[in-house]
Amino acid sequence: MTKGLKKTIAFTFFLLAGITLGAFLGRLFAQTPYLSWLSWGQTFGISADSPVIIDLSVITLAFGLTLKVTIAQIITIPIFILIYAKTCKNI
């Protein structure tokens, strides 16, 4: 494996870990009185309620993509990028 590919895989792992942990923390603290602000977020995209439908008479395709970004994710993503920068210097 080349050095660049290793760094890309490591960066993708840390980025997805930050997104996942942020989503988990947002849901975990949603009902906590003083930490419920971490679960506040914005949802945007093409929702599952009104997907883009392509009907070709033989096959019908439905496309939808919804993203929800929370405050907890906005906090955890830069933290994990910093962890990546500190731990993956020598890859």
MOVEN-V72136 format. One record per residue. N is the residue number from 1. PHI is phi in whole degrees, 0 to 359 (none if undefined). PSI is psi in degrees with one decimal (999 if undefined). NEAR is the number of other ideal C-beta (glycine too) atoms within 8 Angstrom. Layout:
BEGIN
n: {N N}
phi: {PHI PHI}
psi: {PSI PSI}
near: {NEAR NEAR}
END
This chain:
BEGIN
n: {1 2 3 4 5 6 7 8 9 10 11 12 13 14 15 16 17 18 19 20 21 22 23 24 25 26 27 28 29 30 31 32 33 34 35 36 37 38 39 40 41 42 43 44 45 46 47 48 49 50 51 52 53 54 55 56 57 58 59 60 61 62 63 64 65 66 67 68 69 70 71 72 73 74 75 76 77 78 79 80 81 82 83 84 85 86 87 88 89 90 91}
phi: {none 281 297 295 293 298 295 295 295 297 297 298 299 293 295 293 295 295 296 294 296 297 295 297 295 299 289 296 264 298 260 276 306 269 243 294 295 293 270 291 200 236 251 213 131 265 283 291 289 224 285 280 246 245 255 254 66 267 219 242 249 236 243 206 212 233 244 236 250 247 298 299 291 296 279 283 298 297 297 288 292 294 298 301 298 284 268 250 293 259 286}
psi: {138.3 162.7 -41.4 -38.5 -39.4 -42.9 -39.2 -43.2 -43.6 -43.7 -43.7 -41.7 -48.1 -37.0 -46.4 -34.5 -40.9 -41.8 -45.8 -46.2 -38.6 -42.3 -41.2 -45.9 -37.3 -44.1 -37.7 -41.7 10.0 -33.0 0.8 125.1 -47.7 -8.5 8.3 -19.8 -21.4 -24.7 -3.7 136.3 179.0 135.0 133.3 159.2 -164.7 110.7 162.9 -20.7 -32.5 71.2 164.7 122.8 128.8 114.2 113.4 18.0 -32.2 -35.6 143.6 127.6 136.4 126.5 135.2 143.9 123.9 131.0 137.2 120.9 127.1 166.5 -39.1 -38.2 -37.9 -29.2 -43.1 -29.9 -50.1 -32.1 -44.6 -29.2 -37.9 -40.2 -41.4 -47.0 -37.1 -36.6 -22.1 31.6 -37.3 15.8 999}
near: {3 5 6 6 8 10 10 8 8 11 10 8 8 13 12 8 9 15 11 8 10 15 12 8 11 15 8 7 12 9 4 8 4 4 7 11 6 13 12 7 10 5 8 5 8 9 9 5 4 4 10 7 8 8 5 7 3 3 4 7 7 8 9 10 6 10 7 8 7 13 11 13 14 10 10 13 12 9 9 13 11 8 9 12 8 7 6 11 6 3 7}
END
